[in-house]
Amino acid sequence: MVREGTNGYFVNPSTCFPSITDLLEHYRQHRDGLCCRLTEPCPRRWMPPLQLRDFEVNRQSLRLLQALGHGSFGEFSAILDSRD
């Protein structure tokens, strides 16, 4: 795990580098305590994009109270009664 300290970036605090690029270049050349030299980046995990339905609130779970205010898009006076 790469950490940042007052002297720069390191895997082992005894060997610090001024930039992450320098750290990566060093560990591409030398194992220096790692199980192997760095050869290629790990693939990123794919995260599915959020869908609008994930943000929808069931209208049955709303309870209307006194109006809190109004704006260009109408009044807002509902609170979430329960979470589904």
C-alpha atoms as one frame of an Amber mdcrd trajectory, in Angstrom:
protein
   0.000   0.000   0.000   1.396   3.387  -0.972   1.347   5.974   1.788   2.205
   9.641   1.883   4.500  11.014   4.563   6.285  14.277   5.205   9.221  13.100
   3.061   7.135  11.870   0.134   5.482   8.644  -0.982   6.520   5.217   0.228
   5.671   1.546   0.541   8.346   1.129   3.192   9.110   4.302   5.217  12.858
   3.734   4.815  12.604   4.444   1.055  10.661   7.636   0.204  10.060   9.169
  -3.218   9.131  12.775  -4.075   6.339  11.659  -6.436   4.209   8.617  -7.112
   5.719   8.482 -10.597   9.183   8.097  -9.060   7.896   5.407  -6.688   6.335
   3.441  -9.557   9.450   3.739 -11.689  11.606   2.440  -8.832   9.369  -0.590
  -8.206   9.241  -1.333 -11.948  13.036  -1.725 -11.815  13.460  -3.341  -8.357
  11.431  -5.654  -6.102  12.866  -3.900  -3.048  10.709  -5.822  -0.546   7.708
  -6.441  -2.808   6.878  -9.987  -3.895   7.718  -9.045  -7.518   8.564  -6.060
  -9.707   5.646  -3.984 -10.965   4.883  -4.807 -14.581   1.424  -3.479 -15.457
  -1.462  -1.711 -13.724  -4.313  -3.696 -12.212  -7.501  -3.493 -14.277 -10.091
  -1.136 -12.871 -13.254  -2.660 -11.485 -16.273  -1.835 -13.596 -18.948   0.012
 -11.644 -22.380   0.149 -13.283 -23.679   3.713 -13.606 -26.370   4.801 -11.169
 -29.878   4.609 -12.544 -32.558   7.227 -11.926 -34.799   4.531 -10.480 -32.264
   4.211  -7.655 -33.250   7.730  -6.583 -37.009   7.465  -7.010 -39.170   7.760
  -3.907 -42.414   5.833  -3.735 -45.171   8.447  -3.479 -47.039   6.190  -1.035
 -44.205   6.658   1.459 -44.689  10.458   1.525 -46.795  12.252   4.086 -47.868
  15.826   3.300 -47.413  18.367   6.088 -47.694  22.123   6.154 -45.989  23.855
   3.248 -42.333  24.529   3.940 -41.860  26.833   0.983 -42.228  27.168  -2.744
 -40.086  27.833  -5.772 -40.057  27.745  -9.546 -41.025  24.074  -9.580 -43.866
  24.207  -7.057 -44.358  23.806  -3.313 -42.340  21.490  -1.161 -44.155  20.101
   1.821 -43.516  16.365   1.993 -41.247  14.295   4.208 -40.209  10.702   3.859
 -42.443   8.666   6.160 -40.656   5.332   5.772 -37.799   3.961   3.741 -38.281
   1.049   1.345
